[in-house]
Amino acid sequence: MTAVTLPEADGTLRRHELGEPRAWSRPAGPLRARVAFAAAHVVADPLGDNRPGAPAAVDWDHTLAFRRHLWSYGLGVAEAMDTAQRGMGLDWKATRELILHSCAAAKEDDFRIAAGAGTDHVPEASRLDEVLAAYTEQLEFVQSAGAQVIVMASRQLAGLARGVADYRRVYDRLLPQADEPVILHWLGPMFDPALAGYWGSGDTAEATTHFLQLLHDHAKKIDGVKVSLLDADHEKKLRTELPPGVRLYTGDDFNYPELIKGDGTYHSDALLGIFAAIAPAASQALQALETGDEAAYDRYDAAFAPTLPLARHVFGAPTFYYKTGIAFLAWLSGLQPGFAMVGGLQSARGLPHLVQTFVLADRARLLPDPELAADRMAALLKVYGVG
């Protein structure tokens, strides 16, 4: 039995015995029961100068290998999103390179990929026309690379807009430029405080009214909307009000099992950061739905249920530091050589948080090599002076 000695919150030590990993099955191709994207992180070069404010130094080999890991479980990849540290360490130069590399890999093996287009390369934008021009530049780049466009929420727009008219001024001109239907992203302030009041109101109900008007006016240009507000009731209501044919891609890392399962009439598809960490379990759950037999939902629940405590912990407040947990789990799982992140973000979570992440991942049977995970956890504890 593989074991490691872990610190408790009161400073005492206890022996933790790891469970046996589960033999997760891989599908023969892309998942069909739901459209499912995993928002992938970037693997930092452990020898790079990845300090706060420095240009990102990326380990491209392991970054692309991680995407192939996700594709092997039938998931699409949502590239260059907030999980990849857009606005939190990943600069535009590295983002462009990331999109090009990932799109080439996706095309080579015929995997699904979408990528974020935003305005983060013009942080000092002072006019709405500059924001629109920045969006246009990134939209055109993502299209030229061969990915479906995800129109990300813009910090620059949120900072300049004085009401819904300013949002419409930008989006009404941007969306017609898309060659193919896009995914429109509504990222809540728990993920990025700079996006408070998006769509022209700090009141969620009023903002939703503005959002729906935009969707109905541009429905032919919108494949779906990714909503990351961590509010299951709001999402359930919203998906009943969407224009016909427009999907709701849940971004709710707290309530994804029930939202993706649906109520028999409506369901959510998925575009989730947590899927990068629980890809085998997410794939297993969605494969169960494809069978359509009487026990399908039981198998779905059995695959997802142990992942929910892990997800809620990784995405706990302050939620925007969830990226640290995603990279930490990839390191424990042997999917990257070191626990390093661009911008030095590996320091964003304390040791107690990481210890609990380790324990919950083990309980969900998501550590493919328990001995490796235990060795790496023990090495980290030694660095912290524990043991």
Secondary structure, DSSP 8 states (H G I E B T S, - for coil): --EEEEE-TTS-EEEEE----------SSS--SS-EEEE----B-TTS---TTS---B-HHHHHHHHHHHHHTT-EEEESSGGGTBTTTB-HHHHHHHHHHHHHHHHHHT--EEEEE-STT-TT--SHHHHHHHHHHHHHHHHHHT-EEEE---HHHHHH--SHHHHHHHHHHHGGG-SS-EEEEEE-TTT-GGGTTGGG-SSHHHHHHHHHHHHHHTGGGEEEEEEESS-HHHHHHHHTTS-TT-EEEE--TTTHHHHHH--SS---EEEESGGGTSHHHHHHHHHHHHH-STTHHHHHHHHHTTHHHHHHHHT-SSGGGHHHHHHHHHHHTTSSSSS--GGGGGGGS-HHHHHHHHHHHHHTT--S-HHHHHHHHHHHHHHTT--
